Amino acid sequence: MDALRIVTCARSACRQLFFLCSHCDRGHRYCGPDCRDIARRSCLREAGRRYQTTRSGRHAHAERQRRYRERQQKVTHQTDEEVPVAATVPPAPTEVAMPAESSSGAAREGCDAKPEGKYRCAWCERESRFLRHQTLAKYRPRWRRPP
């Protein structure tokens, strides 16, 4: 039975703890694909912002805007069609986040309970009773080319 490594999600808004077994421990930094995708988009947005502050970034943006303005059609005459009347849409009904009886704690019986001594890998669902805080990279022998 392998020990699971305790990992904290690297996305600052999440910071959720999750566990990885030695088979799945391949440098995962995020608790799941949703956090990974959000962090990736944020990283790309930040890289784009930094690029826009450079000289070549400003020139590329100006060229892209020039091409966009060229594609736009100039409308000089008004149309004879009538503008449709704006329709109102009723608001969606609000849903109750938790049933009323859950406020007493009856419906939340498993929420604050400790696990039964077994933890699961976030990727492959393997179970283990043992946890570790460091990767096994320090302990695994590295393959070396013979001299």
C-alpha positions in Angstrom: 0.0 0.0 0.0 1.6 3.2 -1.2 1.6 6.4 0.8 -0.4 9.3 -0.8 1.3 12.7 -1.1 -0.6 15.7 0.3 -0.8 18.5 -2.3 -2.3 22.0 -2.1 -3.9 23.3 -5.3 -1.6 26.0 -6.8 -4.5 28.2 -7.8 -4.6 31.0 -5.2 -8.4 31.2 -5.2 -8.8 27.4 -4.6 -5.9 26.2 -2.3 -7.8 22.9 -1.8 -5.9 19.9 -0.3 -5.8 16.7 -2.5 -3.9 13.5 -2.5 -1.8 11.8 -5.1 -0.5 8.2 -5.1 3.1 7.5 -6.3 1.8 6.2 -9.6 -0.1 9.4 -10.4 2.4 11.8 -8.8 3.8 13.4 -12.0 4.0 17.0 -10.9 0.3 17.8 -10.7 -0.2 21.2 -9.2 -4.0 21.7 -9.5 -6.8 19.7 -7.8 -8.5 19.1 -11.1 -9.0 20.1 -14.8 -11.2 23.1 -13.9 -8.5 24.7 -11.7 -5.9 23.8 -14.3 -7.8 25.5 -17.1 -8.6 28.6 -15.0 -4.9 29.0 -14.1 -3.8 28.5 -17.7 -6.2 31.2 -19.0 -5.0 33.5 -16.2 -1.4 32.8 -17.2 -2.1 33.5 -20.9 -4.0 36.7 -20.1 -1.0 37.9 -18.0 1.5 37.1 -20.7 -0.7 39.0 -23.2 -0.8 42.0 -20.9 3.0 42.0 -20.6 3.3 41.6 -24.4 1.0 44.6 -25.0 3.4 46.8 -23.0 6.3 46.1 -25.3 7.0 48.1 -28.4 6.4 45.2 -30.8 3.2 44.4 -28.9 1.8 47.9 -29.3 2.7 47.9 -33.0 1.0 44.5 -33.5 -2.1 45.7 -31.7 -2.2 48.9 -33.8 -1.9 46.8 -37.1 -4.7 44.4 -35.9 -7.0 47.4 -35.1 -6.2 49.0 -38.5 -7.2 45.7 -40.3 -10.4 45.5 -38.2 -11.4 49.1 -39.1 -10.8 48.3 -42.8 -13.3 45.3 -42.6 -16.1 47.4 -41.1 -18.8 48.6 -43.5 -19.7 52.2 -43.5 -23.5 52.6 -43.2 -24.6 56.0 -44.6 -28.4 55.4 -45.2 -31.0 54.5 -42.6 -33.1 51.4 -43.2 -36.9 51.4 -43.8 -37.5 48.5 -41.5 -39.0 49.1 -38.1 -37.0 48.3 -35.0 -38.6 45.5 -33.1 -40.1 46.3 -29.7 -37.9 45.1 -26.8 -39.3 42.1 -25.1 -39.0 41.6 -21.3 -37.9 38.3 -20.0 -39.0 37.3 -16.5 -36.2 36.6 -14.1 -35.2 33.0 -13.4 -36.6 31.5 -10.2 -34.1 31.5 -7.4 -33.1 28.1 -6.1 -32.5 27.4 -2.4 -28.9 26.4 -1.9 -29.7 24.0 1.0 -32.9 22.5 2.1 -34.5 24.0 5.2 -33.9 20.9 7.4 -30.1 21.0 6.6 -29.7 24.1 8.8 -30.3 21.9 11.9 -27.4 19.6 10.8 -29.5 16.5 10.0 -28.8 16.5 6.3 -25.1 17.4 6.7 -24.2 14.3 8.7 -21.0 13.5 6.6 -19.8 17.1 6.1 -17.6 17.6 9.1 -16.9 14.0 9.9 -13.3 12.8 9.7 -12.6 10.2 7.0 -12.5 6.6 8.2 -8.7 6.4 8.1 -8.4 6.0 4.3 -7.6 8.6 1.8 -8.1 8.5 -2.0 -5.9 9.6 -4.9 -7.5 12.5 -6.7 -6.7 10.9 -10.1 -7.0 7.1 -9.9 -9.0 6.7 -6.7 -6.5 4.4 -5.0 -6.9 4.2 -1.3 -4.2 4.4 1.4 -4.0 5.0 5.1 -0.6 6.6 4.8 0.2 10.2 3.9 3.5 11.9 3.0 4.4 15.6 2.5 7.3 15.3 0.0 7.7 13.9 -3.4 9.5 10.7 -4.0 12.0 12.3 -6.4 14.6 12.5 -3.6 14.3 8.9 -2.9 14.0 7.4 -6.4 17.3 6.4 -7.9 18.0 8.3 -11.2 19.0 6.4 -14.3 22.6 7.0 -15.1 24.4 6.4 -18.3 27.3 3.9 -17.8 30.8 5.5 -18.1 
